[in-house]
Amino acid sequence: MQATSSRHNGLGRDILGLACTFLACFLLLGIVTYHPHDPSFSQVVSPGAKVHNGAGLAGAYIAGILVDLFGVATYVFPVVFIVLALKNFIHRLKFPWWRWVGLAVFALAVAELSSTALAGITIGKITGGGFFGQLLGEWMSYVLGPWGARILAVVGFFAAVQLLAGNIWAPLFAPLTTSVGDFFSKYQERSKRKERLKKLLKTLEKEGGDPTPEEIEARLARLEQEEQDEIAGAESYIGPDADQDDDDEPHPYIQEQGESEPESWDNGADDDEPMDLGVAEPADDQPDIISGDELDEENYDEDYDEDDPIFALERLRRSTRPEVEVEPGVQEVEVPWEPEPAPQPKAAPAPEPVPEPMPKQDAGDVPVSKPRASTGEGRDVVMEGQIDPEADLVREKPLSERKLKKLILPPKDILASVEGDTKSTPTEELRRQAQALHTTLQDFGVQGEVSAVRPGPVVTLFEYKPAPGVKISKIANLTDDLALALKAMAIRIEAPIPGKDSVGIEIPSKYRQTVHYREVLESGAYAKSESLLTLVLGKDIEGEPCVADLAKMPHLLVAGATGTGKSVCLNALLLSMLFKAKPSEVKMLLVDPKRIELAVYADLPHLIHPVVTEMSHAKNALEWAVHEMDQRYQAMAKLAVRNISGYNAKLKTLTQEQRIALDNPEPIPYLVIVIDELADLMLIAAKEVEMSIVRLAQLARAAGIHMILATQRPSVDVVTGLIKANFPCRISFQVTSKHDSRTILDTVGSEHLLGKGDMLFKPGGGKLQRIHGAFVSDEDVASVVGFWKSQEKPSYSMDFSSWSSEGGEEGGGEIGPGEMDSDQKYLDAVDFVTSQGKASISLLQRRFRIGFNKAARYIEQMEVDGIVGPADGSKPRPVLRGRGE
Ligand SMILES: Nc1ncnc2c1ncn2[C@@H]1O[C@H](COP(=O)(O)OP(=O)(O)OP(=O)(O)O)[C@@H](O)[C@H]1O
């Protein structure tokens, strides 16, 4: 039936492919051996005259008519048939419509050009553009003029080549655009420096005194550093400039992620480290701009400009320079900003609060770093040529240095290669099963016929069309009887199949195939999905890859009996995000009461907190998430946007002044909260946990916060009605009873699943879908996590052990004047805001790496102490006095 028809299809395609191959060869032969003296439709030769064409009389006639009509462009015709032949032979070969358009435009452009601009051009024995070329040329010259027509034809030619061959021009012009870009950025930097120096000289003039050139240079360097700090402060999350964003675009040939870079605000560096930006740029650029090369004797004389402050400084330097012969190298050393290229200057933030330093051998522990027997290739965690060939070296380097490297997404081949599991049930066996099914149903008094058989990787779907008058509930109730009669482990009946007049009977296949995670990851479904939160689920019963978008769900509940594939599924879901999103785009909060299931994710840079294993901390974590959601809503309200994508998009359009006026808003990454065992969490504080989860589930979508909850106890005290009402998307693995299935999916069915990742997926509002979960091994998980760890350390911004007390104190009790005088950090914060002349919560959060509550308390205390003024909307507060004044 189905199999037979697909075999017929395959045969038909093969025959068509052969026919196209013949036509391609025949045409090519006819065209290449075309001779103008051969007979054709437009030329009669005397009978018995010799035919020169290699394809005989037929070739002569066909080539003749084609050459008359298309001239040189005739050569395109064999190509058309070659493509058609390949398309029939190679099913996966894609030749989309725009390539056909490209081919047509190419032929027209060639025909036009060979009858006008390149008239007289001969390829083989074919000359000119034929009838159509001539017609097109004349018409275009009439409409656009001769030159206009030529330009359009040339542009058409190049456009056609681009359509056919992809973007080949960009790499060709890349060196040119880069050098032009470099030239302009150097020019810009130089002008900025001139401005700065002008201002400084004016200030110095006002101040009086007689500074030495070295002092001037030192002040200039300081000034520059301060400016960079300011910019870095403002852009600490966004990144210094658009260029860096562009740099982050993955290489199209390394990683097919054009598909997955919707938000370009990420600069690839650690967003929480403003000073890195300062360190990143000047090391190379500063000496270029001022010292050594540019101000040496030659340049000085050559580019001399009376008004140029740089030369004014050099004049001063020369006038005060001691008359001593100085070696050129020594002079370089004396330039005051030389020791500062990689400074940790005064505005540098406090060191990152990384609670547990990453053990050196972390990434080395990853088994994948060893060569794989299956592929025969080494699969180092850091792929050769993509980050650094020597992974160890990368790990040894200081963090700041590594941040300068761009973060790249893991390549898909970091996963173990999969071997095609192609053993499928023989057609004979399928026929026998269909017959047995038919007979058994007849035995139970159900009339009808098997209308289609669809074999899949794990189960085979038999479509059964009941005779008129048969109640489908009668078939649905026969599940166990059919399983017995067909000697099947478990049978699931879908009655009816949506949109069909049949009932689906799913019987386990004789040979169960494993759905490998890599297969689905490499499928078009995953590649095409642009969401950073695309989740790989597995394959449907017909073997089609299935992915889902967590951002749309917007939360997911996963339940199933123990040992049925939940942990593997969670790993697959987490990995799906790690293949698309950088730490600055998606943050994760993992809660793992069992302590071992998610332990492999420790030190993943996407984490905002080490994997939470203490349930009291997990409760705090959920409360924090609610608080974070409120903060995000406030931030979005400030920019008058409705969700985080709007927020991040609007941020990019803000000017520097607007940003400062809005208190330096920062881009908001997605936050994905994964709880591996909800039951354990509900045990300690069911009401509070439920309240937090429900609140998040109801509101967090717009704020970019999404939850994945897993449980092996799908009882009503864990998966409560309130939680269920707010989690429309659910996955159920095999469960032990109908009752559990109802608790999870509101319907029966998951008790008939086969375990080992076999699941029922309930999309929000949609029909239940049976999916065979993708299998991902622990080694693969470790490889991907190791890949990220080798690029960046986590920067934990939260501590849930102290969050509760911090939150508890918020707004609680009056703070007396001077109450915090013994808190050194508070005193530092006062000094800091005094030096800045303004104060805001986010400024303190960034500068001192403290939580929102603490920063808010500091600001409140400063207001009580009379150091800062009252709040004025979203503007920073003014500083009224310094400490001790
Ligand atoms: N998609 C899959 N394909 C093939 N086998 C799978 C798949 N998912 C899980 N398995 C098999 O099932 C076993 C149990 O899976 P897993 O550990 O994920 O179950 P679990 O539901 O998390 O169990 P527990 O609740 O006890 O932790 C795995 O060791 C694996 O061999």
The ligand as an ORCA input file, in Angstrom:
! r2SCAN-3c Opt
* xyz 0 1
  N      14.781      9.186     23.756
  C      15.292      8.041     24.166
  N      15.655      7.107     23.277
  C      16.180      5.940     23.695
  N      16.343      5.593     24.988
  C      16.004      6.491     25.921
  C      15.459      7.764     25.566
  N      15.206      8.451     26.690
  C      15.579      7.657     27.713
  N      16.049      6.486     27.256
  C      16.530      5.360     28.046
  O      15.806      5.312     29.243
  C      16.665      5.376     30.354
  C      16.046      6.201     31.463
  O      15.918      7.514     31.029
  P      15.948      8.722     32.050
  O      17.082      8.620     32.995
  O      15.861      9.966     31.273
  O      14.602      8.467     32.820
  P      13.967      9.343     33.958
  O      12.533      9.411     33.651
  O      14.676     10.616     34.108
  O      14.226      8.471     35.208
  P      14.311      8.991     36.699
  O      13.024      9.661     36.986
  O      14.522      7.747     37.484
  O      15.481      9.906     36.731
  C      17.954      5.991     29.850
  O      19.063      5.501     30.511
  C      17.976      5.560     28.397
  O      18.655      4.364     28.264
*
